Amino acid sequence: MIPPPRRRVLRAAVRGTLLLIAVCATFAAAGSALRAPQDGGNLPSPSAVVQPHVYVSLDPVPREREFEVAVQAEIARGFHVNSHTPSETYLIPTTLTPNLLAGIQLAGTIYPPGQLEKFPFSPDKPLSVYTGSVTMRLKLSADARAPLGATTIRMTLRYQACNSTTCLPPVNLPVSVRLEVAAVGTDARSTHPEIFRAASSN
Amino acid sequence: MKMRTAAYGIFLALLVVAASFYGWKSRAAFRKWQTAGDASTSSLGNEPDVTFANLQGQSETLASLKGKVVLVNFWATWCDPCKEEIPGLMELQEKYAGRGFTVLGVAMDDDGKSVVQPFVEKTQFDVGGRSMNINYPIVLGDDDVATKFGGLFGFPVSFLISRDGKVEKKYLGELTEDAMEKEIEGLL
């Protein structure tokens, strides 16, 4: 049994601690609001609007096999980028361009369809855009000249983003992925099947 | 003992109120930049010493417009919100050009004159029921120009400059004509 005066001190200490936690939480919330994705004091840096994640469909990639590279682009909330086939010719399309090594061939690039959306600056004319998360795929193959061992495929993701009032300059974002090229006939396992399955159903 | 506990309580409560106010102010400041046509007077001062290339291939300095109230409007042909505000800017030009005001459109397209010139020559805007080409001067901007204006991360962005070359306000997002008229009148 704690004597009454000590109990009062204990109660005050508990109250004080709770208040301190509240103060710290409020300051932390204030700080995180300020740290919202800004640059130059106004808007996010254009290159920070899209976060790319890159996946390869096979590991390793045997020579003479087809494989895919998927770039999943996470677009910041409140922003959109033009789709690969924008509604107007003057709009800058989203493109994924690989810089391929000898021995790696590009069969095609698959882009998801855009969503038609209206914006305050285009109230009557819907625009074909990407928002949220979109996945683009490169259909590739490794031929007999593909260098054996670890290699890197470099790509450029080009996009131009806007929010409902403001547009950011176009960006050429470098993206890369490492993969292992193996001899013809090497066993290979499918990697990230969920990404490639979901992307092919779009 | 009770007095001391109460004093601690009051002190901490004041701290919470102060922190909450700080948080609210910070959020309000953040929201401000996310709103169309928001005006800011921060980081303003004398107009930058900047030279543009015009569509005729000649150099034009911002200083050559001293004596006029100038609305420097950064835009691009790929920027829909920028194009949405052009008819309003044309109306301002019509209304105030005779009183010593001009809009100066600075096109920030990477491809420069090759895309800006055809756009300016061919595109007609509806201004009060009349179909018109842009009626104010258009020049070309680049990263160097953007840096001199403090770095530009979004378009449209406009700077209102007084007759004596002071940058009075910066507006991020689409401008509203009514608000602009008030500001321009105040400087003429």
Interface residues (C-beta under 8 A of the other chain):
Chain A: P5 R8 V9 A12 R15 G16 L19 L20 A22 V23 T26 F27 A29 A30 G31 A33 L34 A36 Q38 D39 G40 G41 N42 L43 P44 S45 P46 G78 Y90 L91 I92 F119 P120 F121 S122 L127 Q160 C162 N163 S164 T165 T166 C167 L168 P169 P170
Chain B: M1 K2 T5 Y8 G9 L12 A13 L15 V16 A19 S20 Y22 G23 S26 R27 F30 W33 Q34 T35 A36 G37 S42 S43 A76 T77 W78 C79 D80 P81 C82 E84 M108 D110 F119 G150 G151 L152 F153 G154 F155 P156 V157 L172 G173 E174
